[in-house]
Amino acid sequence: MPRLCYNLLIKKDFITQHTALFNSLVRYPGYVPDMIRYYLGEEPLLPNVPSYRCDDDRQRRHVLANLDKLVVKPVDESGGYGIVIGPRASRRQLAQAARQVEADPRNYIAQPVVTLSTVPTLCGRRIEPRHVDLRPFILQGDHSYVTAGGLTRVALVRGSLVVNSSQGGGSKDTWIIARSRE
């Protein structure tokens, strides 16, 4: 954690993304609550998906005992690569994931499977449901501002829970319409 200090610009009540390293860590929420506590001295305002850090012995034992129920993610990958979705993995894939976690526990986190929303998506000439996630944008200046929309990532492969474009995903426009501007 102290090495991150070099990579972060810290001001009262916010952290500005400064490098790709920080961006990588933020993708894996197991680290975010600890970063908020360490750098801001506060408790996180929003809850995270429960995350198990495999570099912690107790949490790693839980992960290894429940691989078939969890999503295991390498912390040094991007683009949805290296993810094992336990309930959809074969015994062979689960055994491989266990070996990888045991060999390099610091490189992995695990989370419960999150049920993603679906949206109607044009697939060829048919409309079919596809899983999505929303990445909202927050603009910072004198005041923070959440934009009315964001990047909706779509898993174009039927049934896939990986919504990353490098894994065959796409994106959709997201519009939030309000009756009046607050």
PyRosetta script that sets phi, psi and omega in degrees:
from pyrosetta import init, pose_from_sequence

init()
pose = pose_from_sequence("MPRLCYNLLIKKDFITQHTALFNSLVRYPGYVPDMIRYYLGEEPLLPNVPSYRCDDDRQRRHVLANLDKLVVKPVDESGGYGIVIGPRASRRQLAQAARQVEADPRNYIAQPVVTLSTVPTLCGRRIEPRHVDLRPFILQGDHSYVTAGGLTRVALVRGSLVVNSSQGGGSKDTWIIARSRE")
pose.set_psi(1, -42.7)
pose.set_omega(1, -179.2)
pose.set_phi(2, -59.4)
pose.set_psi(2, -31.2)
pose.set_omega(2, 178.7)
pose.set_phi(3, -61.7)
pose.set_psi(3, -27.1)
pose.set_omega(3, 180.0)
pose.set_phi(4, -64.8)
pose.set_psi(4, -26.3)
pose.set_omega(4, -177.5)
pose.set_phi(5, -54.8)
pose.set_psi(5, -35.9)
pose.set_omega(5, 178.3)
pose.set_phi(6, -64.0)
pose.set_psi(6, -30.7)
pose.set_omega(6, -173.2)
pose.set_phi(7, -95.5)
pose.set_psi(7, -0.3)
pose.set_omega(7, -176.2)
pose.set_phi(8, -118.8)
pose.set_psi(8, 145.9)
pose.set_omega(8, 170.6)
pose.set_phi(9, -105.7)
pose.set_psi(9, 118.1)
pose.set_omega(9, -173.0)
pose.set_phi(10, -112.0)
pose.set_psi(10, 131.7)
pose.set_omega(10, 172.7)
pose.set_phi(11, -134.9)
pose.set_psi(11, 169.6)
pose.set_omega(11, 179.9)
pose.set_phi(12, -58.9)
pose.set_psi(12, 124.9)
pose.set_omega(12, 172.9)
pose.set_phi(13, 70.0)
pose.set_psi(13, 9.5)
pose.set_omega(13, 171.2)
pose.set_phi(14, -158.4)
pose.set_psi(14, 156.7)
pose.set_omega(14, 174.9)
pose.set_phi(15, -120.4)
pose.set_psi(15, 128.8)
pose.set_omega(15, 178.6)
pose.set_phi(16, -96.0)
pose.set_psi(16, 133.7)
pose.set_omega(16, 176.5)
pose.set_phi(17, -62.9)
pose.set_psi(17, 130.1)
pose.set_omega(17, -174.6)
pose.set_phi(18, -120.9)
pose.set_psi(18, -31.3)
pose.set_omega(18, -178.1)
pose.set_phi(19, -143.3)
pose.set_psi(19, 169.1)
pose.set_omega(19, 177.4)
pose.set_phi(20, -63.7)
pose.set_psi(20, -29.9)
pose.set_omega(20, 178.8)
pose.set_phi(21, -60.2)
pose.set_psi(21, -48.3)
pose.set_omega(21, 179.6)
pose.set_phi(22, -62.5)
pose.set_psi(22, -41.7)
pose.set_omega(22, 178.9)
pose.set_phi(23, -58.5)
pose.set_psi(23, -41.2)
pose.set_omega(23, 178.6)
pose.set_phi(24, -63.9)
pose.set_psi(24, -42.8)
pose.set_omega(24, -179.7)
pose.set_phi(25, -64.9)
pose.set_psi(25, -38.1)
pose.set_omega(25, -178.2)
pose.set_phi(26, -65.2)
pose.set_psi(26, -28.1)
pose.set_omega(26, 178.0)
pose.set_phi(27, -64.8)
pose.set_psi(27, -22.5)
pose.set_omega(27, -177.2)
pose.set_phi(28, -112.7)
pose.set_psi(28, 94.9)
pose.set_omega(28, -169.1)
pose.set_phi(29, -61.7)
pose.set_psi(29, -11.2)
pose.set_omega(29, 177.0)
pose.set_phi(30, -58.9)
pose.set_psi(30, -24.9)
pose.set_omega(30, -178.2)
pose.set_phi(31, -94.0)
pose.set_psi(31, -23.2)
pose.set_omega(31, -171.5)
pose.set_phi(32, -64.1)
pose.set_psi(32, -47.7)
pose.set_omega(32, 179.6)
pose.set_phi(33, -57.8)
pose.set_psi(33, -40.3)
pose.set_omega(33, 178.3)
pose.set_phi(34, -65.7)
pose.set_psi(34, -37.1)
pose.set_omega(34, 178.2)
pose.set_phi(35, -65.3)
pose.set_psi(35, -41.1)
pose.set_omega(35, 178.7)
pose.set_phi(36, -62.6)
pose.set_psi(36, -46.3)
pose.set_omega(36, 179.9)
pose.set_phi(37, -63.1)
pose.set_psi(37, -43.6)
pose.set_omega(37, -175.8)
pose.set_phi(38, -69.0)
pose.set_psi(38, -49.8)
pose.set_omega(38, -173.2)
pose.set_phi(39, -85.9)
pose.set_psi(39, -31.0)
pose.set_omega(39, -176.9)
pose.set_phi(40, -106.9)
pose.set_psi(40, -14.5)
pose.set_omega(40, -179.1)
pose.set_phi(41, 66.7)
pose.set_psi(41, 30.1)
pose.set_omega(41, -177.7)
pose.set_phi(42, -131.6)
pose.set_psi(42, 163.8)
pose.set_omega(42, 171.9)
pose.set_phi(43, -86.7)
pose.set_psi(43, 145.6)
pose.set_omega(43, 177.1)
pose.set_phi(44, -59.1)
pose.set_psi(44, 143.1)
pose.set_omega(44, 179.5)
pose.set_phi(45, -82.5)
pose.set_psi(45, -31.0)
pose.set_omega(45, -178.7)
pose.set_phi(46, -112.9)
pose.set_psi(46, 140.0)
pose.set_omega(46, 178.1)
pose.set_phi(47, -73.3)
pose.set_psi(47, 151.2)
pose.set_omega(47, 175.3)
pose.set_phi(48, -102.9)
pose.set_psi(48, 163.5)
pose.set_omega(48, 166.2)
pose.set_phi(49, -61.9)
pose.set_psi(49, 134.6)
pose.set_omega(49, 178.2)
pose.set_phi(50, -53.4)
pose.set_psi(50, 134.2)
pose.set_omega(50, -178.6)
pose.set_phi(51, -129.0)
pose.set_psi(51, 137.4)
pose.set_omega(51, 179.6)
pose.set_phi(52, -112.1)
pose.set_psi(52, 120.8)
pose.set_omega(52, 179.7)
pose.set_phi(53, -89.7)
pose.set_psi(53, 118.1)
pose.set_omega(53, -174.6)
pose.set_phi(54, -72.3)
pose.set_psi(54, -10.5)
pose.set_omega(54, 175.5)
pose.set_phi(55, -78.9)
pose.set_psi(55, -7.1)
pose.set_omega(55, 174.7)
pose.set_phi(56, -96.7)
pose.set_psi(56, 123.2)
pose.set_omega(56, -174.0)
pose.set_phi(57, -54.1)
pose.set_psi(57, -47.1)
pose.set_omega(57, -177.7)
pose.set_phi(58, -64.0)
pose.set_psi(58, -44.9)
pose.set_omega(58, -179.6)
pose.set_phi(59, -67.9)
pose.set_psi(59, -37.9)
pose.set_omega(59, 178.5)
pose.set_phi(60, -63.3)
pose.set_psi(60, -41.9)
pose.set_omega(60, 178.0)
pose.set_phi(61, -59.8)
pose.set_psi(61, -41.4)
pose.set_omega(61, 177.7)
pose.set_phi(62, -61.8)
pose.set_psi(62, -44.9)
pose.set_omega(62, -179.9)
pose.set_phi(63, -60.8)
pose.set_psi(63, -49.1)
pose.set_omega(63, -177.1)
pose.set_phi(64, -64.3)
pose.set_psi(64, -32.8)
pose.set_omega(64, 178.9)
pose.set_phi(65, -77.2)
pose.set_psi(65, -15.3)
pose.set_omega(65, -175.1)
pose.set_phi(66, -128.5)
pose.set_psi(66, 25.8)
pose.set_omega(66, -177.8)
pose.set_phi(67, -53.4)
pose.set_psi(67, -35.1)
pose.set_omega(67, -176.9)
pose.set_phi(68, -72.6)
pose.set_psi(68, -6.8)
pose.set_omega(68, -179.3)
pose.set_phi(69, -113.3)
pose.set_psi(69, -6.8)
pose.set_omega(69, -170.9)
pose.set_phi(70, -116.9)
pose.set_psi(70, 164.5)
pose.set_omega(70, 169.9)
pose.set_phi(71, -102.4)
pose.set_psi(71, 124.5)
pose.set_omega(71, 179.3)
pose.set_phi(72, -106.0)
pose.set_psi(72, 129.4)
pose.set_omega(72, -175.5)
pose.set_phi(73, -128.2)
pose.set_psi(73, 133.4)
pose.set_omega(73, 170.9)
pose.set_phi(74, -73.8)
pose.set_psi(74, 139.7)
pose.set_omega(74, -178.1)
pose.set_phi(75, -84.4)
pose.set_psi(75, -9.5)
pose.set_omega(75, -178.6)
pose.set_phi(76, -106.5)
pose.set_psi(76, 12.8)
pose.set_omega(76, 178.9)
pose.set_phi(77, -110.9)
pose.set_psi(77, 164.3)
pose.set_omega(77, 172.7)
pose.set_phi(78, -140.5)
pose.set_psi(78, 172.1)
pose.set_omega(78, 176.5)
pose.set_phi(79, 76.7)
pose.set_psi(79, 14.8)
pose.set_omega(79, 179.5)
pose.set_phi(80, 79.5)
pose.set_psi(80, 8.9)
pose.set_omega(80, -179.5)
pose.set_phi(81, -79.2)
pose.set_psi(81, 144.6)
pose.set_omega(81, 174.7)
pose.set_phi(82, 80.5)
pose.set_psi(82, 3.2)
pose.set_omega(82, -178.9)
pose.set_phi(83, -79.6)
pose.set_psi(83, 136.1)
pose.set_omega(83, 174.5)
pose.set_phi(84, -118.1)
pose.set_psi(84, 118.9)
pose.set_omega(84, 178.3)
pose.set_phi(85, -96.0)
pose.set_psi(85, 100.8)
pose.set_omega(85, -171.2)
pose.set_phi(86, -46.6)
pose.set_psi(86, -52.2)
pose.set_omega(86, -178.0)
pose.set_phi(87, -63.8)
pose.set_psi(87, -17.9)
pose.set_omega(87, -179.4)
pose.set_phi(88, -106.2)
pose.set_psi(88, -2.5)
pose.set_omega(88, -175.5)
pose.set_phi(89, -87.4)
pose.set_psi(89, 150.9)
pose.set_omega(89, 175.3)
pose.set_phi(90, -78.5)
pose.set_psi(90, 167.1)
pose.set_omega(90, 176.5)
pose.set_phi(91, -59.2)
pose.set_psi(91, -38.1)
pose.set_omega(91, 179.4)
pose.set_phi(92, -63.9)
pose.set_psi(92, -45.0)
pose.set_omega(92, 178.8)
pose.set_phi(93, -63.7)
pose.set_psi(93, -39.5)
pose.set_omega(93, 178.3)
pose.set_phi(94, -65.4)
pose.set_psi(94, -41.2)
pose.set_omega(94, 178.7)
pose.set_phi(95, -63.9)
pose.set_psi(95, -41.0)
pose.set_omega(95, 177.5)
pose.set_phi(96, -63.6)
pose.set_psi(96, -43.1)
pose.set_omega(96, 178.7)
pose.set_phi(97, -61.8)
pose.set_psi(97, -41.7)
pose.set_omega(97, 178.9)
pose.set_phi(98, -61.6)
pose.set_psi(98, -43.9)
pose.set_omega(98, 178.7)
pose.set_phi(99, -62.0)
pose.set_psi(99, -41.9)
pose.set_omega(99, -179.2)
pose.set_phi(100, -65.8)
pose.set_psi(100, -43.2)
pose.set_omega(100, 178.7)
pose.set_phi(101, -63.6)
pose.set_psi(101, -43.1)
pose.set_omega(101, -180.0)
pose.set_phi(102, -66.9)
pose.set_psi(102, -36.3)
pose.set_omega(102, -178.5)
pose.set_phi(103, -73.8)
pose.set_psi(103, -32.9)
pose.set_omega(103, -175.3)
pose.set_phi(104, -145.8)
pose.set_psi(104, 67.3)
pose.set_omega(104, -173.2)
pose.set_phi(105, -60.1)
pose.set_psi(105, -31.4)
pose.set_omega(105, -178.9)
pose.set_phi(106, -65.0)
pose.set_psi(106, -20.7)
pose.set_omega(106, -176.7)
pose.set_phi(107, -86.4)
pose.set_psi(107, 2.1)
pose.set_omega(107, -174.1)
pose.set_phi(108, -133.2)
pose.set_psi(108, 146.8)
pose.set_omega(108, 165.9)
pose.set_phi(109, -128.5)
pose.set_psi(109, 165.0)
pose.set_omega(109, 176.6)
pose.set_phi(110, -138.2)
pose.set_psi(110, 151.9)
pose.set_omega(110, 179.4)
pose.set_phi(111, -143.8)
pose.set_psi(111, 156.9)
pose.set_omega(111, 172.1)
pose.set_phi(112, -65.0)
pose.set_psi(112, 157.2)
pose.set_omega(112, 175.9)
pose.set_phi(113, -69.3)
pose.set_psi(113, 129.0)
pose.set_omega(113, 178.4)
pose.set_phi(114, -100.7)
pose.set_psi(114, 129.3)
pose.set_omega(114, 177.2)
pose.set_phi(115, -76.4)
pose.set_psi(115, 113.6)
pose.set_omega(115, 179.9)
pose.set_phi(116, -84.7)
pose.set_psi(116, 149.6)
pose.set_omega(116, 173.5)
pose.set_phi(117, -66.6)
pose.set_psi(117, 160.2)
pose.set_omega(117, 172.6)
pose.set_phi(118, -121.2)
pose.set_psi(118, 155.2)
pose.set_omega(118, 175.3)
pose.set_phi(119, -132.9)
pose.set_psi(119, 153.4)
pose.set_omega(119, 174.4)
pose.set_phi(120, -64.3)
pose.set_psi(120, 131.6)
pose.set_omega(120, -176.7)
pose.set_phi(121, -134.6)
pose.set_psi(121, 134.2)
pose.set_omega(121, 177.8)
pose.set_phi(122, -75.8)
pose.set_psi(122, 117.0)
pose.set_omega(122, -179.4)
pose.set_phi(123, -122.5)
pose.set_psi(123, 100.5)
pose.set_omega(123, -173.1)
pose.set_phi(124, 68.8)
pose.set_psi(124, -116.0)
pose.set_omega(124, 178.8)
pose.set_phi(125, -109.7)
pose.set_psi(125, 10.8)
pose.set_omega(125, -177.4)
pose.set_phi(126, -119.6)
pose.set_psi(126, 153.8)
pose.set_omega(126, 172.5)
pose.set_phi(127, -101.9)
pose.set_psi(127, 123.7)
pose.set_omega(127, -177.4)
pose.set_phi(128, -135.5)
pose.set_psi(128, 154.8)
pose.set_omega(128, 177.5)
pose.set_phi(129, -74.0)
pose.set_psi(129, 140.6)
pose.set_omega(129, 174.6)
pose.set_phi(130, -137.2)
pose.set_psi(130, 144.3)
pose.set_omega(130, 179.4)
pose.set_phi(131, -69.8)
pose.set_psi(131, 146.0)
pose.set_omega(131, -178.7)
pose.set_phi(132, -139.9)
pose.set_psi(132, 159.6)
pose.set_omega(132, 164.2)
pose.set_phi(133, -136.5)
pose.set_psi(133, 158.4)
pose.set_omega(133, -177.4)
pose.set_phi(134, -115.5)
pose.set_psi(134, 128.8)
pose.set_omega(134, 173.2)
pose.set_phi(135, -107.9)
pose.set_psi(135, 100.0)
pose.set_omega(135, 178.8)
pose.set_phi(136, -73.6)
pose.set_psi(136, 159.3)
pose.set_omega(136, 177.9)
pose.set_phi(137, -112.2)
pose.set_psi(137, 133.3)
pose.set_omega(137, 177.1)
pose.set_phi(138, -117.4)
pose.set_psi(138, 120.8)
pose.set_omega(138, 179.5)
pose.set_phi(139, -96.2)
pose.set_psi(139, 138.2)
pose.set_omega(139, -179.1)
pose.set_phi(140, -121.7)
pose.set_psi(140, 140.5)
pose.set_omega(140, 176.5)
pose.set_phi(141, -161.6)
pose.set_psi(141, -131.0)
pose.set_omega(141, 173.8)
pose.set_phi(142, -63.6)
pose.set_psi(142, -31.7)
pose.set_omega(142, 177.5)
pose.set_phi(143, -134.6)
pose.set_psi(143, 143.6)
pose.set_omega(143, 175.2)
pose.set_phi(144, -78.5)
pose.set_psi(144, 147.7)
pose.set_omega(144, -174.2)
pose.set_phi(145, -145.7)
pose.set_psi(145, 124.8)
pose.set_omega(145, 175.5)
pose.set_phi(146, -90.3)
pose.set_psi(146, 122.9)
pose.set_omega(146, -177.5)
pose.set_phi(147, -68.4)
pose.set_psi(147, 156.7)
pose.set_omega(147, 178.2)
pose.set_phi(148, -85.3)
pose.set_psi(148, 71.4)
pose.set_omega(148, -178.9)
pose.set_phi(149, 147.7)
pose.set_psi(149, -163.7)
pose.set_omega(149, -179.3)
pose.set_phi(150, 168.2)
pose.set_psi(150, -166.4)
pose.set_omega(150, 178.6)
pose.set_phi(151, -98.3)
pose.set_psi(151, 114.8)
pose.set_omega(151, 174.4)
pose.set_phi(152, -97.6)
pose.set_psi(152, 117.8)
pose.set_omega(152, 179.4)
pose.set_phi(153, -95.5)
pose.set_psi(153, 139.2)
pose.set_omega(153, -173.2)
pose.set_phi(154, -121.4)
pose.set_psi(154, 132.3)
pose.set_omega(154, 172.5)
pose.set_phi(155, -84.3)
pose.set_psi(155, 105.3)
pose.set_omega(155, -176.2)
pose.set_phi(156, -78.9)
pose.set_psi(156, -14.9)
pose.set_omega(156, 176.3)
pose.set_phi(157, -82.9)
pose.set_psi(157, 126.0)
pose.set_omega(157, -177.6)
pose.set_phi(158, -51.3)
pose.set_psi(158, 125.7)
pose.set_omega(158, 176.1)
pose.set_phi(159, 81.5)
pose.set_psi(159, -10.1)
pose.set_omega(159, -177.2)
pose.set_phi(160, -67.2)
pose.set_psi(160, 140.3)
pose.set_omega(160, 174.3)
pose.set_phi(161, -100.1)
pose.set_psi(161, -0.6)
pose.set_omega(161, 177.7)
pose.set_phi(162, -95.9)
pose.set_psi(162, 114.5)
pose.set_omega(162, -172.8)
pose.set_phi(163, -101.1)
pose.set_psi(163, 14.8)
pose.set_omega(163, -176.0)
pose.set_phi(164, -79.4)
pose.set_psi(164, 141.2)
pose.set_omega(164, -177.9)
pose.set_phi(165, -63.5)
pose.set_psi(165, -31.0)
pose.set_omega(165, 179.9)
pose.set_phi(166, -73.3)
pose.set_psi(166, -9.4)
pose.set_omega(166, 176.6)
pose.set_phi(167, -108.8)
pose.set_psi(167, 28.0)
pose.set_omega(167, 177.2)
pose.set_phi(168, 88.4)
pose.set_psi(168, 11.0)
pose.set_omega(168, 180.0)
pose.set_phi(169, -85.3)
pose.set_psi(169, 173.3)
pose.set_omega(169, 177.9)
pose.set_phi(170, -138.7)
pose.set_psi(170, -161.1)
pose.set_omega(170, 179.1)
pose.set_phi(171, -142.6)
pose.set_psi(171, 161.8)
pose.set_omega(171, 178.0)
pose.set_phi(172, -133.6)
pose.set_psi(172, 150.3)
pose.set_omega(172, 171.0)
pose.set_phi(173, -67.5)
pose.set_psi(173, 143.0)
pose.set_omega(173, 176.7)
pose.set_phi(174, -124.1)
pose.set_psi(174, 123.1)
pose.set_omega(174, -179.6)
pose.set_phi(175, -121.9)
pose.set_psi(175, 131.6)
pose.set_omega(175, 174.4)
pose.set_phi(176, -113.8)
pose.set_psi(176, 119.6)
pose.set_omega(176, -175.2)
pose.set_phi(177, -109.2)
pose.set_psi(177, 126.3)
pose.set_omega(177, 178.1)
pose.set_phi(178, -114.1)
pose.set_psi(178, 154.9)
pose.set_omega(178, 177.9)
pose.set_phi(179, -70.2)
pose.set_psi(179, -34.4)
pose.set_omega(179, 177.8)
pose.set_phi(180, -146.9)
pose.set_psi(180, 153.6)
pose.set_omega(180, 179.8)
pose.set_phi(181, -85.4)
pose.set_psi(181, 129.8)
pose.set_omega(181, -179.3)
pose.set_phi(182, -86.2)
pose.dump_pdb("model.pdb")
